[in-house]
């Protein structure tokens, strides 16, 4: 989704329910925390992050998986 922006309100929705064609059944929150564990990053308090920073962090994590 080119225009997709992750927000705090979407954190507990499943990725496959929000993004057309996605097969990931994790919620965005699960994806982020599982990615942090996998890449040995500190856990982020997601409910305290501004939407713009949350979206930037989500894109960063997606980029790590694409490498």
C-alpha positions in Angstrom: 0.0 0.0 0.0 1.8 3.1 -1.2 -0.2 5.5 0.8 -0.4 3.3 4.0 0.4 5.1 7.2 0.6 3.1 10.4 -1.0 4.8 13.4 -1.4 3.9 17.1 -5.0 3.0 16.4 -4.0 0.3 14.0 -1.4 -1.4 16.3 -3.8 -4.2 17.4 -5.2 -4.9 14.0 -3.9 -7.9 12.0 -1.8 -6.9 9.0 -3.7 -9.2 6.7 -7.0 -7.4 7.7 -5.6 -4.0 6.8 -3.3 -4.4 3.9 -4.7 -5.9 0.7 -2.9 -9.0 -0.4 -0.9 -9.4 2.9 -0.7 -12.9 4.4 0.9 -11.9 7.7 -1.6 -12.7 10.5 0.3 -10.9 13.2 -1.0 -7.6 14.5 1.2 -4.6 13.8 2.2 -4.5 17.5 3.2 -8.2 17.3 5.2 -7.7 14.1 7.1 -4.7 15.6 7.9 -6.5 18.9 8.8 -9.8 17.1 11.1 -7.8 14.8 12.7 -6.1 17.7 13.4 -9.4 19.3 14.7 -11.0 16.1 17.0 -8.0 15.3 18.0 -7.6 19.0 16.6 -4.1 19.2 15.3 -2.5 22.4 11.5 -2.9 22.9 9.6 0.3 22.1 6.7 1.6 24.1 4.5 1.8 21.1 1.5 3.6 22.7 3.7 6.5 23.6 5.1 7.1 20.1 3.8 9.8 17.7 2.2 8.4 14.6 4.8 9.9 12.3 7.6 8.2 14.3 5.7 5.0 14.5 5.3 4.9 10.7 9.0 5.7 10.2 10.0 2.9 12.7 7.6 0.4 11.0 9.1 1.2 7.6 12.6 0.8 9.1 11.7 -2.7 10.4 10.2 -3.7 7.1 13.4 -2.6 5.4 15.4 -4.9 7.7 13.3 -7.8 6.7 13.8 -7.0 3.0 17.6 -7.2 3.3 
